[in-house]
Amino acid sequence: MSGAAPPVVLTIAGSDSGGGAGLQADLRTFTTCGVHGCVAVTAVTVQNSLGVTGIVQIPPSTVADQVRAVASDIGVAAVKTGMLASAAIIRAVAGVCDEVGIGARGVVPLVVDPVAASMHGDPLLSDDALVVLRSELLPRATLLTPNLDEVALLVGIDVSCPAEQYDAARALHAQGPQWVLVKGGHLDDAQCLDLLYDGREFTAFTGPRLATRHTHGSGDTLAAAITSALARGAAVPTAVGYGKRYVSHAVAHAYPLGAGVGPVSAFWRLAPQGSGLDL
């Protein structure tokens, strides 16, 4: 007996061979948020808990064809981007999003997570790709979700305190996205502030800063949870609040893996003992 299909979401992102971030983190998050995840793979990375040692890009036309294939047959309720790897891939993604109605110029919400470097500092976007990201993808974004390193790359503002997140949000919104979420995870304050801005009003989402170094995939997980909520019909502020709560639990349940930085966890969302699924 088959059930009703859940909402469908699409991630346009790179693969993480260590399983902690990238499309692997997206798919885990989608499943535990009750949506069906589809993928358009942009790159294959060679990485583990210690860092990235290799990247193989997928041809831009193949990236666009993946988006086109999913949208034309299965359909999508919301889309997120992660690692886009090159200027050519970003252009291809912008073009196919326009073609199939994704983003600010269509009806399907688009969450842009501007993945420019790994958490270990390994560069994931070149300077020319950053230029194209600003000009081609940010104006198409329903929501932009940069961390503070990405804020500096996109608008040249080095945020050193929560008050400066407001200036960063204004500068990023001027680049064209409908909404901006400036994440404060890289600051040292006891409270972690994520600041949402729509060009008129600010909404602050705060939570305690958790004492763990195992945060691999936290940005992907937050964006994926927000995208899942948008696919289920939530307004942007409600979706961001949902994503904030989700990633806070995921960080609280993070675990060590390998010799470096471990991933945030989706296991807290799994069925409890006694549900008939325990081994």
C-alpha positions as CSV (number, residue, x, y, z in Angstrom):
1,M,0.0,0.0,0.0
2,S,1.5,3.3,-1.0
3,G,1.2,6.6,0.8
4,A,0.9,10.2,-0.3
5,A,4.1,11.7,-1.7
6,P,5.9,14.1,0.6
7,P,7.0,17.6,-0.6
8,V,10.0,17.4,-2.9
9,V,13.2,19.5,-2.4
10,L,16.3,19.7,-4.6
11,T,19.8,20.4,-3.5
12,I,22.3,21.6,-6.1
13,A,25.6,20.9,-4.3
14,G,28.9,19.0,-4.1
15,S,29.5,15.5,-2.7
16,D,31.5,15.1,0.6
17,S,33.3,11.7,0.6
18,G,33.5,11.9,4.4
19,G,29.7,12.2,4.6
20,G,29.7,15.1,7.0
21,A,28.6,18.0,4.7
22,G,27.5,18.7,1.2
23,L,24.7,16.9,-0.4
24,Q,25.1,14.0,2.1
25,A,24.2,16.3,4.9
26,D,21.4,17.8,2.9
27,L,19.8,14.5,2.2
28,R,20.0,13.4,5.8
29,T,18.3,16.6,6.8
30,F,15.6,16.4,4.2
31,T,14.6,12.9,5.2
32,T,14.4,13.8,8.9
33,C,12.4,16.9,8.1
34,G,9.8,14.8,6.2
35,V,10.6,15.8,2.6
36,H,11.9,13.9,-0.4
37,G,15.3,15.0,-1.5
38,C,16.6,15.1,-5.0
39,V,20.1,16.1,-6.1
40,A,22.0,17.9,-8.8
41,V,25.6,17.1,-8.2
42,T,28.0,20.0,-9.0
43,A,31.3,18.4,-7.9
44,V,32.9,15.4,-6.2
45,T,35.3,16.3,-3.4
46,V,38.0,14.1,-1.9
47,Q,37.7,14.9,1.8
48,N,37.5,13.6,5.3
49,S,37.5,15.1,8.8
50,L,40.8,16.7,8.2
51,G,40.0,18.7,5.0
52,V,39.6,18.7,1.3
53,T,42.4,17.2,-0.9
54,G,40.7,17.1,-4.3
55,I,37.8,18.4,-6.3
56,V,36.4,17.1,-9.6
57,Q,33.8,19.4,-11.2
58,I,30.8,18.1,-13.0
59,P,30.3,19.7,-16.5
60,P,28.0,22.7,-16.2
61,S,25.6,21.4,-18.8
62,T,25.2,18.1,-16.8
63,V,24.5,20.1,-13.7
64,A,21.7,22.0,-15.5
65,D,20.4,18.8,-17.0
66,Q,20.0,17.3,-13.6
67,V,17.9,20.2,-12.4
68,R,15.9,20.1,-15.6
69,A,15.3,16.4,-15.3
70,V,14.0,16.6,-11.8
71,A,11.9,19.7,-12.3
72,S,10.3,18.6,-15.5
73,D,9.1,15.2,-14.2
74,I,9.0,15.0,-10.4
75,G,8.6,18.7,-9.7
76,V,10.1,20.6,-6.7
77,A,8.6,22.6,-3.9
78,A,11.8,24.3,-2.8
79,V,15.5,24.3,-3.9
80,K,18.8,25.0,-2.1
81,T,22.3,25.5,-3.5
82,G,25.6,24.5,-1.8
83,M,29.0,24.2,-3.3
84,L,28.7,25.5,-6.9
85,A,32.5,25.1,-7.7
86,S,32.9,27.5,-10.7
87,A,31.7,30.5,-12.6
88,A,30.4,28.3,-15.4
89,I,28.4,26.1,-13.1
90,I,26.9,29.2,-11.4
91,R,25.8,30.6,-14.8
92,A,24.3,27.2,-15.8
93,V,22.4,27.0,-12.5
94,A,21.1,30.6,-12.8
95,G,19.9,29.9,-16.4
96,V,18.1,26.6,-15.6
97,C,16.5,28.1,-12.5
98,D,15.0,30.8,-14.7
99,E,13.9,28.2,-17.3
100,V,12.0,26.0,-14.8
101,G,10.7,28.7,-12.5
102,I,13.0,28.4,-9.5
103,G,14.0,31.5,-7.4
104,A,12.9,35.1,-7.2
105,R,12.0,35.1,-10.9
106,G,9.8,32.0,-10.5
107,V,7.5,30.5,-8.0
108,V,9.7,27.9,-6.3
109,P,11.8,29.4,-3.4
110,L,15.5,29.2,-3.7
111,V,17.9,29.2,-0.7
112,V,21.4,30.1,-1.6
113,D,24.1,28.9,0.8
114,P,27.2,30.6,-0.7
115,V,29.7,27.9,0.1
116,A,33.0,29.6,-0.7
117,A,35.4,27.7,1.6
118,S,35.4,24.5,3.7
119,M,35.4,24.9,7.5
120,H,39.1,23.9,7.3
121,G,39.8,27.0,5.1
122,D,40.1,25.1,1.8
123,P,38.9,27.4,-1.0
124,L,35.8,26.1,-2.8
125,L,35.1,29.2,-5.1
126,S,37.5,31.2,-7.2
127,D,37.5,35.0,-7.4
128,D,35.8,35.0,-10.8
129,A,33.1,32.6,-9.5
130,L,32.4,35.0,-6.6
131,V,31.8,37.8,-9.1
132,V,29.3,35.6,-11.0
133,L,27.7,34.5,-7.7
134,R,27.1,38.1,-6.8
135,S,25.8,39.1,-10.2
136,E,23.9,36.0,-11.3
137,L,22.6,34.1,-8.3
138,L,22.2,36.5,-5.4
139,P,19.5,38.5,-7.3
140,R,17.6,35.2,-7.9
141,A,17.7,34.1,-4.2
142,T,14.7,33.9,-2.0
143,L,17.0,33.6,1.0
144,L,20.8,34.0,1.2
145,T,22.5,32.3,4.2
146,P,26.2,33.3,4.5
147,N,28.5,32.7,7.5
148,L,30.8,35.6,8.5
149,D,33.7,34.4,6.3
150,E,31.3,34.4,3.3
151,V,30.0,37.9,4.3
152,A,33.6,39.2,4.1
153,L,34.1,37.6,0.6
154,L,30.8,38.9,-0.7
155,V,30.6,42.4,0.6
156,G,34.0,43.1,2.2
157,I,32.7,43.5,5.8
158,D,34.7,41.8,8.6
159,V,32.0,41.2,11.2
160,S,33.6,41.1,14.7
161,C,30.6,41.6,16.9
162,P,26.8,41.1,16.7
163,A,26.1,44.8,16.1
164,E,28.1,44.6,12.8
165,Q,25.8,41.9,11.6
166,Y,23.2,44.6,10.9
167,D,25.5,46.5,8.6
168,A,26.4,43.2,6.8
169,A,22.7,42.3,6.3
170,R,22.0,45.7,4.7
171,A,25.0,45.4,2.4
172,L,24.1,41.8,1.4
173,H,20.4,42.7,0.8
174,A,21.6,45.4,-1.6
175,Q,23.1,42.7,-3.8
176,G,19.5,41.5,-4.7
177,P,18.3,38.6,-2.5
178,Q,14.8,38.9,-1.1
179,W,15.9,37.9,2.4
180,V,19.3,37.6,4.0
181,L,20.2,35.5,7.1
182,V,23.6,36.6,8.5
183,K,24.8,33.7,10.6
184,G,26.8,34.4,13.8
185,G,28.3,31.0,14.4
186,H,31.9,32.3,13.9
187,L,31.7,34.9,16.7
188,D,32.8,34.2,20.3
189,D,29.7,35.5,22.1
190,A,27.9,33.3,24.6
191,Q,24.7,33.7,22.5
192,C,24.7,32.8,18.8
193,L,22.8,35.4,16.8
194,D,21.5,34.6,13.4
195,L,20.0,37.8,11.9
196,L,17.3,37.8,9.3
197,Y,16.6,40.9,7.1
198,D,14.1,41.5,4.3
199,G,15.1,45.1,3.5
200,R,12.7,46.6,6.0
201,E,12.7,44.7,9.2
202,F,15.3,42.6,11.2
203,T,14.4,39.4,13.1
204,A,16.9,38.0,15.5
205,F,17.2,34.3,16.2
206,T,19.3,33.6,19.2
207,G,20.5,30.4,21.0
208,P,23.3,29.4,23.4
209,R,26.7,28.7,21.9
210,L,27.4,25.0,22.4
211,A,30.8,23.8,23.5
212,T,31.8,21.4,20.8
213,R,34.3,21.5,17.9
214,H,32.3,19.0,15.9
215,T,30.3,21.3,13.7
216,H,31.1,19.9,10.2
217,G,28.0,20.4,8.0
218,S,26.2,22.8,10.2
219,G,25.7,25.4,7.5
220,D,24.4,22.9,5.0
221,T,22.1,21.4,7.7
222,L,20.7,24.8,8.6
223,A,20.0,25.7,5.0
224,A,18.5,22.3,4.2
225,A,16.2,22.4,7.2
226,I,15.0,25.9,6.2
227,T,14.5,24.7,2.6
228,S,12.4,21.7,3.9
229,A,10.2,24.1,5.9
230,L,9.7,26.3,2.9
231,A,8.7,23.2,0.8
232,R,6.1,22.5,3.5
233,G,4.6,25.9,3.0
234,A,6.2,27.9,5.8
235,A,6.9,31.6,5.4
236,V,10.6,32.6,5.4
237,P,10.7,33.8,9.1
238,T,8.9,30.6,10.3
239,A,11.2,28.5,8.1
240,V,14.3,30.2,9.5
241,G,13.1,29.6,13.1
242,Y,12.5,26.0,12.3
243,G,16.0,25.6,10.8
244,K,17.6,27.4,13.8
245,R,16.0,24.9,16.2
246,Y,16.9,21.9,14.0
247,V,20.6,22.8,13.7
248,S,20.8,23.6,17.4
249,H,19.7,20.1,18.2
250,A,22.1,18.7,15.5
251,V,25.1,20.5,17.0
252,A,24.1,19.4,20.5
253,H,24.2,15.8,19.3
254,A,27.3,16.2,17.1
255,Y,29.8,13.3,17.4
256,P,33.6,12.8,16.7
257,L,34.5,11.1,13.4
258,G,38.0,10.5,12.3
259,A,41.0,12.5,13.5
260,G,39.6,16.0,12.8
261,V,36.2,17.7,13.0
262,G,33.2,15.5,13.3
263,P,29.7,16.2,11.8
264,V,26.5,17.6,13.3
265,S,24.0,14.8,13.8
266,A,20.5,14.1,12.4
267,F,20.2,11.0,14.7
268,W,18.2,13.0,17.2
269,R,15.3,12.9,14.8
270,L,15.2,9.2,14.3
271,A,12.4,6.9,15.7
272,P,12.8,6.3,19.5
273,Q,13.4,2.9,21.0
274,G,10.3,0.7,21.2
275,S,8.9,1.9,17.8
276,G,9.4,-1.5,16.2
277,L,12.5,-0.3,14.3
278,D,15.1,-1.0,17.0
279,L,17.6,-3.8,16.3
